[in-house]
Amino acid sequence: MIRRKTTKEISEIADIASEKIRLLLDDIDFTEQARRNTLYKKYADNKFHHYVEMEINRYIRALEVIKAFDPTKEKNDICDYGCMIPFLPYALSIMGYQVSIVDKYDFYGQKFKDSIRRFCTDNNINIIDVDIINEKFDDIEPCDIAINLAVVEHLNGSPKELISKIRKNLKPNGLFVFDVPNIANFIKRIRVLMGYSPLDNYVDYFESPYPYMGHNREMTIGEVKYLMSASGFELKHIETYDFNPYSTITKTGFFIKALKPLMPIKNLGECILAVASQYER
């Protein structure tokens, strides 16, 4: 597995979580999801590669920023909104946090839901079966740290209401950790210059039922800044970074990777990561 360099503590946690999630993925049935999004048919052939090996650097970076903003673990409760596969929640539970995950697992099918429930029960993770888009958060306890990673790009409309609900469910001085794919990353800019779309593969899009559950609206760093400000958050940190090591393993990929540092343009990474806190209310 190709991973970014990190601390010994986080590296060891990532190792433990990877093996634990490997077992979970072996147990999960993706049949229902594949009917909703043709991409999952491809993912089902090598689940560990798509859900861990390609994503591990996103999880590691999220762990790093949480560690940086809460170095002494003064905060206790973490809530992951739109979790799906609980790699990060499991890693955070190893670090000593009390973790809840919020997602409508009925959407993924009964077999998938049963696998997630067993995993969470066995690993002391609280599972809250709530549709984060269409349901209220009245029964969700306020948390110290809210996480919303790789979710809003899948929405078929504005994330305004979702982000507002997350903010209102944060404790005073709580942190919000957010990430989203960067529509203006370097590789996608090159694709547009070459006459290709920066969006999801059109065949996958065309063959999927409506509404499309892939990436509908990725964001720029300026849009993320606006989202935070308009939603009542004070931005503490924002960055872009590359996370998928498999996107540059071809000859063309190596060339693009070598060319990128020479570009006089900022914020070319694949992912936008932001950390914010509430404005005083």
N, C-alpha and C positions, 0 to 999 in steps of 0.2 A: 504494500500500500504506500502511495506517495503522499507524504504529509509535510506540512510546514513545520519549521523548528519552533519549539515552545519550551516551557519550563518542564522539569522532570515530573513535577506533580501532575500537571495537566496531561502530559504525554502518557503517564501511567493510567490516569483516569480514562483517557481516550482508548487505550488498549483494552481495559476491562469492559468499557461500554460497547466497544466494537464486537467483542465476542458474545456479549450478552444479547445484543441486537441481532447478531447472526442467527442465534437460536430462535429468537422471536420471528424473524423474517422467514425462516424455514417452516414455521408453524402457520404463517398467515396465508390466507386464500385471497387472491386479487381478482377473482372472477367477476364480481359485481363491478369493481372499478373499471375493469377492462371494457365492460359494456358502455360505460359512460365516457371513457377517454381511451382512444386506441393506443396512446403512449404506454399505458399500463400493460398492454399485451407484450411489448418489448421488455419492459421492466421485469415482468414475471419470469423471464428466461434467466436473469442474473440479478436477483433482488439485492444481494449484498453489494454488488458493484454500484448499482444505481442509487441505493439509499444510504450507503456508508462510504465506500471508496471515493465516489464522486462528491460527496457532501462533507466528508470528515473535516476539511479545513474551515468550513463555515462553522461547524460545531466548536472546533478548537478556538477560533477567533471570538466567538460569543463567550466561551468560558474565560478567555483572557480579559475581555473588557468587564465582565461581571466581577472577576477577581480584582481588577484594577480599581473599580468604583466601590467595591465593598471588601477591602483587603482583610479586615478583621472579622468579617461575617457578622456585622451588627444587624444586618437585615436577615430575616428568617424565612418568610413565606414567598415563594415564587409561583407565579401562575403563567402557564404557557397556553396562549390562545391560538387555536388552530394547529394543534400539535401533530396530528396524524401518527408518525412513527416517533416514539418517545426516546430517541437517543439522548438529546440534550437534557430532558428531565431526569433520565436515569443517571447521567453524569453529574448533574447538580445534586441529586440525592446522595451520591457518593461523597460529595464535598460537604455534606451536612445540612443542606437546605431541606425544608419541608416543601414538597413540590406538588402542585395540582396541574392537571392537564384538562383543557376544555376543548371539546370537539363533538360533533354530532356523529358518533360512530355508527349509528343506524344507516347512515348514508353509504358506508363502505361495505355493508352486507353483514349478516349475522355471524358468519364464521370469522370474519375479520374482527368484529366487535368482541367476540368471545376470546380470541387470542389476546387482544389488547387488555381486556379485563383480567385475564389470568396473570398476565405479565405485571400489571399495576398492583394487583393484590399481593403477588409474591415479592414485590420490591418496594412496598410501602409508598406507592405513588397514588395520590388521590385522583380518581377519574371523575370528571363532571360532564355528563352527556347533555350538552347544550349546543344548539345551533348558534354560533357566534354572530351570524348575520341577522337572523330573523327572530331570535328570542332575546328576552331581557336577561340581565345578569343579577336579578334580585336575590337569587339563592346562592350566589358565589361570594365567598368571603373576601373582603379587601386584602390585597397583598402588598408586600414591600417592593417586589420587583415583578413587572409584567413583561412578558416576552411575546413578540409577534413576528415570527420569522418566515419569510417566503410564503406569505399568505395573500397580501393585498393584490398581487399581480394576477391572482386567479379570480378576483371578483368581476362580476359583470356590470358593475356600477361603482359609484363613489365609495371610498372607505370612510367617509366622514362620520357616519353613525357608529361604525365599529370602533374607530379610534376614540370617539367621544365616550363610549361605554367603557372602554379599557381605562381611560384617564379617570373617570368617575369612580372606578373600582380600585384605584391605587390609594394606599395609605399616605398620610402627609409625609413629604420628603421621599416618596417612593420614586423608583427609577423605571424607565420604559426603554427596553432594548428592542430595536426594530431593524429588520433588514429586508431588502427587495433587490431583484436583479436590476442592473444598470443598463438601461436601453441604449445609453451612449457609450458603452465600453469600446475599447479599441478594436476588437475583432468585429463587432457589429458595424462600426464605422467603415471598416475595410469592406465588409460584405455589401454595404449600401453603395460604396464607390464602384464595386465590381458588378453592380446591377442585381444583387440578391437582397431578399427581405431580411430585416433583423428580427423578424417575428418567428414564432413556431413554424415548423415544417408544414407547408400548406396541405399536403396529402393527409397528415394526421388531423389537421384542423377540419378538412373537408369531410373526412370519414367519421368524425365524432358527432354524436347527437347534440342537439341544442338543449340547453345552453352549453357552450364550450367550457370545459373545466381546466384547460391548460392556461398558458400565460396570455391574459387578455390585455393587461395594461402594466408594462414595466415602467420604471420611473427614471428621471434624471436626478442628480444631486440637488439641483435647484428646486425641483418639485418636492423632494423629501423635506427640505428646509421649510418650504411653504406649508406642507402637511403638518409639521410639528408646531409651527407658530399658529396656524389657523385653528389647531385642535387644542390650544391652551397649554402647550408644552414649552419649556425652555430648553433649547438644544445645548447639551454639554459636550458632545463629541460627534463628529461625522467623518467618514472616510470611505474610499472605495478600495477594493483589493481583489486580486484574483484568487479563486479558491479551487477551481476544477483543473487538476494537473493533466487530465486526459484530453483537454481541449487543444494542447500544443505539442502532442507527441509525434505528429506527422512532420515531414520536411517543411511543408508550408507553415505549420504551426511553429516550428523552431525559428523560421525566418521572421514571422510576425512577432514572436517573443523577443527576438534580438532587436527588431526595429522599434519596438514600443518605447524604450528608454530615451530614444533620440527625438521623440515627438515633443514639441514645445506646448503641450496641452495637458492640463491636469485632469484628474478624476476619470481615468480610463479603465479602472478595474471592473471586474465582472459583477461585483456585488457592492451595494451601498449599505453601510452599517451606521446606525445612529443610536446614540444614547441620550435620553432627555429626562427631565424632571418636570413636575407640575409648576406652573406659575403659582405664586401664593394666592390662595382663595380667601 
